[in-house]
Amino acid sequence: MTVPILIKILPNFVGHRHRDFTYRWCILFFTFVCYASYHLSRKPISVVKSVLHHKNCSAIPHGSTFNVSDPYWCDWAPFNKANYKDLLGTLDLCYLIAYAVAMFLSGHIADRMNLRYYLSGGMIMSGLFTIAFGLGYFYNVHSFTFYIAMQVIGGVFQATGWPGVVACVGNWFGKGKRGLIMGIWNAHTSVGNILGSIVAGAFVETSWGLSFVIPGVIIISVGILVFLFLVPHPKDVNCELPDHSDSTKVKVGSRNIDAEVYRADDRNGRDSETASLISTKKSSEQPISILKALSIPGVIEFSLCLFFAKLNSYTFLYWLPNYISEKTTVSPSDAAYTSTIFDAGGILGGIIAGYLSDRYRMRGVTCVIFLVFAAPMLFIYNQYGSMVPFYANCLMLALCGLGVNGPYALITTAVSADLGTHKSIRDNSKALGIVTAVIDGTGSIGAAIGPMLTGFVSTTSWENVFYMLIASDFIAALLLLRVVIREIQQKLRGEMDSVLIIVPKLTKCRTVSLSLLCLFLLAFWLEKRSV
């Protein structure tokens, strides 16, 4: 496989001893910037909604050329109608359905071609169609079909991002600290949203077309850098391959003992594992099908859980600035900036979820804890968010982001990478893309439905929207119930194994102690008799 020209100069700046370390962390940083730019380019639509249809045209200065008797005179056609929420919801729906459908195809393609070409091409095309949407402002385009087409085609190319970057990171990092590393790395989603809100917010009230053009230029620029620098797999540059095994070392006394960390699929013992590994060697490096991906234990449960978790996350992504603008008196640009607090909480949530799942080796339990925490926080924020001081509003919004994005971040990163390097496909680097695509593609269907339902439900009341989100949280938690039970059983089994290792040593020590005590008592008795 061809190594990027500019990456060949990297070893010249570092010693051979640190070569693997340097490559590994450069790839982590580079894929972080890569996917942050994807989210930066998809965020503007949520910011611009508030000016495509203003909440109050009568408060806006106007010239004599406008028909001020029309309550929608200041809105951008075709969104200058009473059913504007339905139109905006349809815009989101078309984009996200295209994204979700393309995601499944994207995984197949990502496993079958050079990820460097795939990601760079996808980013450049995503940028072009992001710019095209913004050009509708400068060329005075008022066709709803035009904006739908830009969203659909843009959604297809946006789907190139996630399978590609997760496959790259999964190829370079093993399971040991994957949850924490990918929890920190997954901050790219929130960082991209924050930067997208800031960039779009800077132009939304003066020239909303630039809210799309500038992010489009940014993602194209990063796409060119991907082509010049990205190394998808360690073997491409002769680096050490990461450890994808499920076992850890448990030290008892002076002896190291391999303690197998039981997975949900370890029911048939070591014989079945050996047979599976032999089978894997025969089919190594062959792309797997969707059905094979679905047969991996845990893929279906986590996919369905992500459906509801992503429904929540993307509802906030696409509607939070609009919600803040309607529920408060702040301007559209201030609403965009305030919404970044949710993403800041999401960064912290992803990191905490990753650390806890690594610490206790219980991914499903960690997700459920965050989901159960998020539900009451959503209720509290809806009831009191607009009534409390600004700092309290920000705190509640951050806690909502922590609870909502924690499980979303964990499933789309560490869980996807774990299942993509499952023991049945352990040495197959061409399986990560499709496994990631199946999980995130299913989640993306929920991401499409959430904003669409919000467009309709919000016409009744925003309170009903939050009830919908709370119900989604509980359903997501219930879908992981079987995984949670398995993980608890495995944890207890692991603790029992540790006891079985330690008890013989303790028994041996006790035997020696009793023997010494008996010898001491015997010597004491003999001494007394001699006296």
Disulfide bonds with the S-S distance in Angstrom:
Cys57-Cys74 1.97
